[in-house]
Amino acid sequence: MFFMSIFLFWFLHFQPRAMSSVVDSEAHFDLRLSELGLSDPFINALKNGGIRTLSHLAFSIGQPNQVLSNDDVTNFLQGLLGRAPSLVESSSTKRLTFEAQTYVVATLRQGLEQQDEAVPRRVAHAERTTRMSALQLALSGVSISGELDPAHILLDKATAMYEQNIVKYIEPSACISRAFEVQGKKESRELSLEKGSLVLKAGSEKLTSPTDTELKVHYAMQRRALAFQFANLMSYAQHNEWFSFLVDALHREAPPGFQRPSLAQLLQCDRAAWTRLASSLSTIRQRADGTYPLGEAPLNLRADPNIVLYLSPVAKLISVSSESSSWRAQPYGSQKGSERGIEKGKTKGKGKGKSSAPSMPAELRGKWYKNAQGEPLCFGYNTAAGCQHSKTVQDGERCPKGWHLCCEPRCQGPHPLSKHGKSGQ
């Protein structure tokens, strides 16, 4: 027991603080003191004595797994207050100390056990409210509401990055808003492997935000910027500067014979940059002088040829004749396209009106089989069977069969046909 107490003391006082946790949150400690009905002079006396969080209180009186005596509590408070404590003050302090020691043991156990990275630890309510108020004060020109109000799960993910001091890529589609989180969250049951045995535990469906238009990507990136400053990973301005670099490539004039990069290329560039940061940064926590290593690193990649390559203009597809270009504007299998082909066959000569369209699955008849650049779309990705490369190829990327884009005419979004028109797709 003695060595366990020594280890707990070392863990709390000499390890990097996870300021979002309950034991280290000053906001949560203040909330508990007010909920217990303690007076302001009493609270000020605790803070003047250096007791500002539950972790401070846990070792100020006794130690975890040890019964607190009334004499220990009375002597502790008398030293802080300079007088004998009242019965309410003594009992409330004893209760709060028990809570603090219980939280400390639970936090240590949680840190030692392997946790599911897909479900980050939640930021305490009081801590989250305090940080968001400070963030709104710092960004007075930004209204953090509606589409710009980041979801709680997004704030938890960003804070988990800071606590673990590891770079993890949070894709724009995962940067959902708080309103979408409240409306779309569905509880489910799933099997999980814990300590060599299968356990049925409560889970939730992963919510994703559509990123098929530039405006939707803009909102998602803004929410990610707010979440990163909330977690002290980078400033809001630094993230916006990185996003501006990506967007500028979409609107830059392309050379003759080339076309501007697509939105899918922008998302691929963002992913590639964060993959590079994961291998190059040893720490992502805010420095003592207030600067952000993670905020500076992406800006340094703007001149990296391996990253800029993703935003390079794409060569235009050269059409052989006006017939093929006019035919490509029609969906495969449409009656209008078939009639046009027959008419051209009659007027232009034998074989002129025949199309070179590939054979498509029955469920994709009437849909497009090429993108705007004339490159093939993956049929399996848009069918119910799915593509065999879906585990390694993301939405909007290309597999050996073609691009993972929606084959619905005039859509071409980074989602399968089954999700077209759902949740803003």
C-alpha positions as CSV (number, residue, x, y, z in Angstrom):
1,M,0.0,0.0,0.0
2,F,2.8,2.4,0.8
3,F,4.5,1.9,-2.5
4,M,1.2,2.3,-4.3
5,S,0.7,5.6,-2.6
6,I,4.3,6.7,-3.6
7,F,3.6,5.8,-7.2
8,L,0.3,7.6,-7.3
9,F,2.0,10.8,-5.9
10,W,4.7,10.6,-8.5
11,F,2.2,10.0,-11.3
12,L,0.1,13.0,-10.4
13,H,2.8,15.5,-9.6
14,F,5.6,14.7,-12.1
15,Q,3.8,13.4,-15.2
16,P,2.4,15.8,-17.8
17,R,-1.0,17.1,-16.7
18,A,-4.1,16.1,-18.6
19,M,-5.9,19.3,-17.8
20,S,-9.1,18.1,-19.3
21,S,-9.6,15.3,-16.8
22,V,-11.7,15.7,-13.7
23,V,-8.9,15.3,-11.2
24,D,-6.8,18.2,-12.8
25,S,-9.6,20.6,-13.8
26,E,-9.8,23.7,-11.7
27,A,-13.2,24.5,-13.2
28,H,-14.6,21.2,-12.0
29,F,-13.1,21.7,-8.6
30,D,-14.8,25.1,-8.3
31,L,-18.1,23.6,-9.4
32,R,-18.0,20.9,-6.8
33,L,-17.1,23.4,-4.0
34,S,-20.1,25.5,-5.0
35,E,-22.4,22.5,-5.3
36,L,-21.5,21.5,-1.7
37,G,-22.6,25.0,-0.5
38,L,-19.2,26.1,0.9
39,S,-18.6,29.8,1.5
40,D,-16.4,32.0,-0.6
41,P,-13.9,32.7,2.3
42,F,-13.6,28.9,2.7
43,I,-12.9,28.4,-1.0
44,N,-10.4,31.2,-1.1
45,A,-8.6,29.7,1.9
46,L,-8.2,26.4,0.1
47,K,-6.9,28.1,-3.0
48,N,-4.5,30.3,-1.0
49,G,-3.2,27.0,0.5
50,G,-2.5,25.6,-3.0
51,I,-5.5,23.4,-3.1
52,R,-7.0,24.1,-6.6
53,T,-7.9,20.7,-8.0
54,L,-9.1,17.3,-6.8
55,S,-5.6,15.9,-7.4
56,H,-4.2,18.5,-4.9
57,L,-6.8,17.6,-2.3
58,A,-6.3,13.8,-2.7
59,F,-2.9,13.8,-1.0
60,S,-3.4,16.8,1.3
61,I,-5.3,14.7,3.8
62,G,-4.3,11.0,4.1
63,Q,-3.8,9.0,1.0
64,P,-6.0,6.8,-1.3
65,N,-7.5,3.6,0.2
66,Q,-6.9,4.9,3.7
67,V,-9.8,5.8,6.0
68,L,-9.9,9.5,6.9
69,S,-10.0,10.4,10.6
70,N,-11.9,13.4,11.9
71,D,-8.8,14.6,13.6
72,D,-6.8,14.7,10.3
73,V,-9.6,16.7,8.6
74,T,-9.9,19.1,11.6
75,N,-6.2,19.7,11.8
76,F,-5.9,20.3,8.1
77,L,-8.7,22.8,8.0
78,Q,-7.6,24.6,11.1
79,G,-4.2,25.1,9.6
80,L,-5.8,26.7,6.5
81,L,-8.6,28.7,8.1
82,G,-6.8,29.7,11.3
83,R,-9.8,28.6,13.3
84,A,-11.8,25.5,14.1
85,P,-13.9,24.4,11.1
86,S,-17.7,24.1,11.3
87,L,-19.5,20.8,11.0
88,V,-20.6,21.5,7.4
89,E,-17.1,22.5,6.4
90,S,-15.5,19.4,8.0
91,S,-18.1,16.9,6.5
92,S,-18.0,18.5,3.0
93,T,-14.2,18.4,3.0
94,K,-14.2,14.8,4.0
95,R,-16.7,13.9,1.3
96,L,-14.7,15.9,-1.4
97,T,-11.5,14.3,-0.3
98,F,-13.0,10.8,-0.7
99,E,-14.2,11.8,-4.2
100,A,-10.8,13.1,-5.1
101,Q,-9.0,10.0,-4.0
102,T,-11.5,7.7,-5.8
103,Y,-11.0,9.7,-9.0
104,V,-7.3,9.5,-8.7
105,V,-7.3,5.8,-8.5
106,A,-9.7,5.4,-11.3
107,T,-7.7,7.8,-13.6
108,L,-4.5,5.9,-12.9
109,R,-6.2,2.6,-13.7
110,Q,-7.7,4.0,-16.9
111,G,-4.3,5.2,-18.0
112,L,-2.6,1.9,-17.4
113,E,-5.2,-0.2,-19.1
114,Q,-5.4,-0.3,-22.9
115,Q,-8.2,2.0,-24.1
116,D,-10.2,2.1,-27.3
117,E,-8.7,4.9,-29.3
118,A,-12.0,5.3,-31.2
119,V,-13.7,6.5,-28.1
120,P,-11.6,9.2,-26.5
121,R,-12.1,10.2,-22.8
122,R,-14.7,13.0,-22.5
123,V,-13.7,16.4,-21.3
124,A,-15.3,17.3,-18.0
125,H,-18.5,19.5,-18.5
126,A,-17.2,22.3,-16.3
127,E,-13.8,22.3,-18.0
128,R,-15.3,22.3,-21.5
129,T,-17.7,25.2,-20.6
130,T,-14.8,27.2,-19.2
131,R,-12.6,26.6,-22.2
132,M,-15.3,27.4,-24.7
133,S,-16.0,30.7,-22.9
134,A,-12.3,31.6,-23.0
135,L,-12.2,30.6,-26.7
136,Q,-15.1,32.8,-27.6
137,L,-13.5,35.6,-25.7
138,A,-10.2,35.2,-27.6
139,L,-11.9,34.9,-31.0
140,S,-14.4,37.8,-30.5
141,G,-14.9,38.1,-34.3
142,V,-15.9,34.5,-34.7
143,S,-19.4,33.4,-33.7
144,I,-19.0,29.9,-32.4
145,S,-22.6,28.7,-33.1
146,G,-24.6,26.8,-35.7
147,E,-22.3,25.3,-38.3
148,L,-19.2,26.6,-36.5
149,D,-20.0,25.0,-33.1
150,P,-17.8,21.9,-32.9
151,A,-19.3,18.7,-31.6
152,H,-18.2,17.4,-28.2
153,I,-16.7,14.3,-29.7
154,L,-14.5,16.5,-31.9
155,L,-13.3,18.5,-28.8
156,D,-12.6,15.1,-27.0
157,K,-10.5,13.9,-30.0
158,A,-8.4,17.0,-30.1
159,T,-7.9,17.0,-26.3
160,A,-6.9,13.3,-26.5
161,M,-4.2,14.2,-29.0
162,Y,-2.8,16.7,-26.5
163,E,-2.9,14.3,-23.6
164,Q,-1.3,11.5,-25.5
165,N,1.2,13.9,-27.2
166,I,0.7,12.0,-30.5
167,V,-0.3,13.4,-33.9
168,K,-3.5,11.8,-35.2
169,Y,-5.3,12.7,-38.4
170,I,-8.8,14.0,-37.8
171,E,-10.3,14.0,-41.3
172,P,-12.7,16.9,-42.2
173,S,-15.6,14.4,-42.6
174,A,-15.2,13.6,-38.9
175,C,-15.3,17.3,-37.8
176,I,-19.1,17.4,-37.3
177,S,-21.1,20.2,-35.7
178,R,-22.7,20.0,-32.3
179,A,-26.2,20.3,-33.9
180,F,-25.5,17.3,-36.1
181,E,-24.1,15.3,-33.2
182,V,-27.3,15.9,-31.2
183,Q,-29.6,15.0,-34.0
184,G,-27.7,12.1,-35.5
185,K,-26.3,10.2,-32.6
186,K,-27.6,6.7,-32.3
187,E,-26.8,4.3,-29.5
188,S,-26.0,0.7,-30.5
189,R,-24.6,-2.5,-29.0
190,E,-21.3,-4.0,-30.2
191,L,-18.9,-6.8,-29.3
192,S,-15.5,-5.8,-27.9
193,L,-12.5,-7.9,-27.0
194,E,-11.3,-7.0,-23.5
195,K,-8.7,-9.0,-21.6
196,G,-9.1,-12.0,-23.8
197,S,-12.9,-12.2,-23.6
198,L,-15.8,-10.9,-25.7
199,V,-17.9,-8.2,-24.0
200,L,-21.1,-6.7,-25.3
201,K,-20.8,-3.0,-24.6
202,A,-22.7,0.1,-25.6
203,G,-21.4,2.0,-28.6
204,S,-22.5,4.7,-31.0
205,E,-22.5,4.9,-34.8
206,K,-19.7,7.0,-36.3
207,L,-21.1,10.3,-37.5
208,T,-19.6,11.9,-40.6
209,S,-20.1,15.2,-42.2
210,P,-20.4,15.5,-46.0
211,T,-17.4,17.1,-47.7
212,D,-18.6,17.0,-51.4
213,T,-18.6,20.8,-51.8
214,E,-16.1,23.5,-51.0
215,L,-18.5,25.2,-48.5
216,K,-19.0,22.0,-46.5
217,V,-15.2,21.4,-46.4
218,H,-14.8,25.1,-45.3
219,Y,-17.2,24.6,-42.3
220,A,-15.5,21.3,-41.4
221,M,-12.1,22.9,-41.4
222,Q,-13.3,25.8,-39.3
223,R,-14.7,23.4,-36.7
224,R,-11.3,21.6,-36.6
225,A,-9.5,24.9,-36.2
226,L,-11.7,25.7,-33.2
227,A,-11.2,22.3,-31.7
228,F,-7.4,22.5,-32.0
229,Q,-7.2,25.9,-30.3
230,F,-9.6,24.5,-27.6
231,A,-7.1,21.7,-27.0
232,N,-4.0,24.1,-27.1
233,L,-2.6,22.3,-30.2
234,M,-2.5,25.2,-32.6
235,S,-4.0,28.6,-32.9
236,Y,-7.2,29.2,-35.0
237,A,-5.2,31.6,-37.3
238,Q,-2.5,29.0,-38.0
239,H,-5.0,26.3,-39.0
240,N,-6.8,28.8,-41.2
241,E,-3.5,29.8,-42.9
242,W,-3.0,26.1,-43.7
243,F,-6.5,25.8,-45.1
244,S,-6.1,28.9,-47.2
245,F,-3.0,27.3,-48.8
246,L,-5.1,24.3,-49.8
247,V,-8.0,26.4,-51.1
248,D,-5.8,28.8,-53.1
249,A,-4.7,25.8,-55.2
250,L,-8.3,25.2,-56.2
251,H,-8.7,28.7,-57.6
252,R,-5.2,29.2,-59.1
253,E,-5.3,29.6,-62.9
254,A,-4.1,26.4,-64.5
255,P,-1.6,26.3,-67.5
256,P,-3.0,25.6,-71.0
257,G,-4.0,22.0,-71.4
258,F,-4.5,21.5,-67.7
259,Q,-7.3,22.0,-65.2
260,R,-7.4,23.1,-61.6
261,P,-7.0,20.5,-58.8
262,S,-10.2,18.9,-57.5
263,L,-11.7,18.9,-54.0
264,A,-10.6,15.3,-53.7
265,Q,-7.0,16.3,-54.3
266,L,-7.3,18.9,-51.5
267,L,-8.5,16.3,-49.0
268,Q,-5.7,13.9,-50.2
269,C,-3.1,16.7,-49.6
270,D,-4.4,17.4,-46.2
271,R,-4.2,13.7,-45.2
272,A,-0.6,13.4,-46.7
273,A,0.5,16.5,-44.7
274,W,-0.7,15.1,-41.4
275,T,0.9,11.7,-42.2
276,R,4.2,13.6,-42.6
277,L,3.7,15.4,-39.3
278,A,3.1,12.2,-37.4
279,S,6.6,11.0,-38.3
280,S,8.5,14.3,-37.9
281,L,7.1,15.8,-34.7
282,S,8.4,14.5,-31.3
283,T,6.0,16.7,-29.3
284,I,2.8,18.6,-30.1
285,R,2.2,20.3,-26.8
286,Q,2.2,24.1,-26.4
287,R,5.7,25.4,-25.4
288,A,6.3,27.5,-22.3
289,D,6.6,30.7,-24.4
290,G,3.0,30.1,-25.8
291,T,4.0,28.9,-29.3
292,Y,2.6,25.8,-31.0
293,P,4.9,23.2,-32.6
294,L,1.9,21.6,-34.3
295,G,0.8,25.0,-35.6
296,E,4.1,25.8,-37.2
297,A,4.8,22.4,-38.7
298,P,2.1,22.3,-41.4
299,L,3.0,25.8,-42.6
300,N,6.5,24.6,-43.2
301,L,5.2,21.9,-45.5
302,R,3.8,24.4,-48.0
303,A,7.2,24.3,-49.9
304,D,7.6,20.5,-49.6
305,P,7.4,19.0,-53.2
306,N,6.0,15.8,-51.9
307,I,3.0,17.7,-50.4
308,V,2.6,20.3,-53.2
309,L,2.4,17.5,-55.7
310,Y,-1.1,16.6,-54.5
311,L,-2.3,20.1,-55.6
312,S,-0.7,20.1,-59.0
313,P,-3.0,20.8,-62.0
314,V,-4.3,17.8,-63.9
315,A,-4.0,17.3,-67.6
316,K,-7.2,17.7,-69.5
317,L,-8.6,14.7,-71.4
318,I,-8.3,15.3,-75.1
319,S,-11.5,14.4,-76.9
320,V,-11.1,12.6,-80.3
321,S,-14.2,14.1,-81.8
322,S,-17.1,16.3,-81.0
323,E,-19.3,13.2,-81.1
324,S,-17.6,11.5,-78.2
325,S,-17.6,14.7,-76.1
326,S,-21.3,15.3,-76.7
327,W,-22.1,11.7,-75.9
328,R,-20.1,11.8,-72.6
329,A,-22.5,14.4,-71.3
330,Q,-25.3,11.8,-71.3
331,P,-25.6,9.0,-68.6
332,Y,-24.9,5.5,-69.8
333,G,-28.0,3.6,-70.9
334,S,-30.2,6.7,-71.2
335,Q,-32.8,6.6,-74.0
336,K,-31.7,10.0,-75.3
337,G,-28.2,8.9,-75.6
338,S,-29.2,5.7,-77.4
339,E,-31.4,7.6,-79.9
340,R,-28.6,10.0,-80.6
341,G,-26.2,7.1,-81.3
342,I,-28.7,5.6,-83.7
343,E,-29.2,8.8,-85.5
344,K,-25.5,9.4,-85.9
345,G,-25.1,5.8,-87.2
346,K,-27.6,6.5,-89.9
347,T,-26.2,9.9,-91.0
348,K,-22.5,9.5,-90.4
349,G,-22.0,6.0,-91.7
350,K,-21.7,2.5,-90.4
351,G,-20.2,2.2,-86.9
352,K,-20.1,6.0,-86.3
353,G,-22.9,6.0,-83.7
354,K,-21.7,3.0,-81.6
355,S,-20.5,3.8,-78.1
356,S,-17.5,2.3,-76.4
357,A,-19.2,2.3,-73.0
358,P,-18.2,-0.7,-70.8
359,S,-20.7,-3.3,-69.6
360,M,-22.2,-2.1,-66.3
361,P,-24.0,-3.9,-63.5
362,A,-27.8,-3.8,-63.8
363,E,-28.2,-1.7,-60.7
364,L,-26.0,1.0,-62.2
365,R,-27.8,1.3,-65.5
366,G,-28.5,5.0,-66.3
367,K,-25.6,6.2,-64.2
368,W,-22.2,7.6,-65.1
369,Y,-19.2,5.4,-65.5
370,K,-16.6,8.2,-65.9
371,N,-15.7,11.4,-64.0
372,A,-15.4,14.9,-65.5
373,Q,-11.9,14.1,-66.5
374,G,-13.0,11.0,-68.4
375,E,-11.4,8.6,-65.9
376,P,-13.3,5.5,-64.9
377,L,-15.4,5.2,-61.8
378,C,-15.3,2.1,-59.6
379,F,-18.5,0.0,-60.2
380,G,-18.0,-2.1,-57.1
381,Y,-17.8,1.0,-54.9
382,N,-21.2,2.1,-56.0
383,T,-22.9,-1.3,-55.8
384,A,-24.4,-3.1,-52.8
385,A,-21.5,-5.7,-52.9
386,G,-18.9,-3.0,-52.4
387,C,-15.3,-2.7,-53.6
388,Q,-12.7,-5.2,-52.4
389,H,-10.3,-2.3,-51.9
390,S,-12.5,-0.3,-49.6
391,K,-10.4,-1.1,-46.5
392,T,-7.3,0.5,-48.0
393,V,-8.8,3.1,-50.4
394,Q,-10.7,6.0,-48.8
395,D,-13.7,7.9,-50.3
396,G,-12.6,10.1,-53.1
397,E,-9.4,8.1,-53.8
398,R,-8.7,5.8,-56.7
399,C,-8.4,2.0,-56.6
400,P,-7.2,-0.3,-59.5
401,K,-10.8,-0.4,-60.8
402,G,-11.4,3.4,-60.8
403,W,-12.3,6.4,-58.6
404,H,-14.3,6.0,-55.4
405,L,-16.9,8.6,-56.4
406,C,-20.7,8.6,-56.7
407,C,-21.9,7.6,-60.2
408,E,-25.1,9.5,-59.9
409,P,-25.2,11.9,-62.9
410,R,-23.9,15.4,-62.0
411,C,-22.9,14.3,-58.5
412,Q,-19.3,12.8,-58.4
413,G,-19.2,13.2,-54.6
414,P,-16.8,11.2,-52.4
415,H,-19.5,8.7,-51.3
416,P,-21.1,5.6,-52.8
417,L,-24.4,5.6,-54.7
418,S,-26.3,4.1,-51.7
419,K,-25.5,7.3,-49.7
420,H,-26.5,9.7,-52.4
421,G,-28.9,12.3,-51.1
422,K,-28.6,11.1,-47.5
423,S,-27.5,13.4,-44.7
424,G,-26.6,16.2,-47.1
425,Q,-24.8,14.0,-49.6
